[in-house]
Each structure stands twice: as C-alpha cells, then as structure tokens.
C-alpha cells in the first residue's frame, strides 16, 4: 500500500483520506481547543474591520471559537466532506479552497489562522502557501502556524483518520521561521510544546508593511 501511495500526488491522497473519514476526524478534533493559541491570535490581530481566514478549517472548531469572540471569519478546506461537517456544526462561511491559491482579494484579511494544515504540503510547495497568505493579508496582519517538529517528510498512517495514509512534512523551528522571513513576515512569537509525546511548533508572525 505504501509503495503505491508514494507514487501518487501527496495532497490528493491526503484529501481523499480526510474525505473518507471526515466524520471520525470531526468528532475527534472538535472538542480539542488550542486555548492559548487562539486567545493570543485574537489579541495580536490589528485593529479595524475585516475578516479572518481559517486556512484548513477542518471540523469548524476554530471558526466557532473566533465567531464567539465576535470576529468575522471564513473557513476554507480542500476536503469537501469536512466542509459539509463544519457547516452542520457551525453557522459560518466555509469554502472548498486550496491554501496555495485561495482566490481571495489582495489584503482582504486581518489575520490567517493555519493550524495543523501546512504540513500536509510537500516542503517545496509550502512557500507558495506562505506567499499566498502574505498576499491576502493586510499590512501588519497576523499569521498563526502550527507544525509538527522533526526533519522527515513522507506518508504516515494517521491515527485520527483510522490509520489512513496522509502526507506529512515535519519542520525544525528555525527552518519554519526562516521560510516565513523569506516570504515577507517577521516573527512575533514562536515556541514548541509537547502534546501526547508529539512536539508541535507554534509561530505567530506579522506581515511586513509595503
């Protein structure tokens, strides 16, 4: 199975896995709130009107939280089945979009929240998503990223999706920070945390003014 998977488009394989087990994933993840990260993100948002984007909105959990904070928020995901589940749980705008090419206008968002999503892209394509986030953010807009720490990439059997293979690229913290700096961001805060034996990188970055 893994040999066959290696030859396929990693993003397509990953999206198919999420579509297949969308209900399982949504039920598992919806209660798991990243309280500190969401609170910090809201605090760092620049003042003024304008929406926030949840890039990889999954079950709609974080969209629900941001809405409760009174923030205008849009969720996007490549999994059409997860979009369906999110719409059932949360009264908000959800669209089936690719984070590498969102289709939104330049400078449309005050913030982009990207939790456990970017690492499903091959590293050679990740910078394209970062550039896209920069394009759709207002000057001084905030980007939050969470990534798995490590130095390997490839397909893994993902427990949250009934051990279906998904593509995952792991990062060193300095590596992720450098990718952001090279694509128009400055780092406001970054830290790692251990959750159930897995180390996660959390980065809050800000778009540099033009």
Order of alpha helices (4+ residues) and beta strands (2+ residues): alpha-alpha-alpha-alpha-beta-alpha-beta-alpha-beta-beta-alpha-beta-beta-beta-alpha-beta-beta
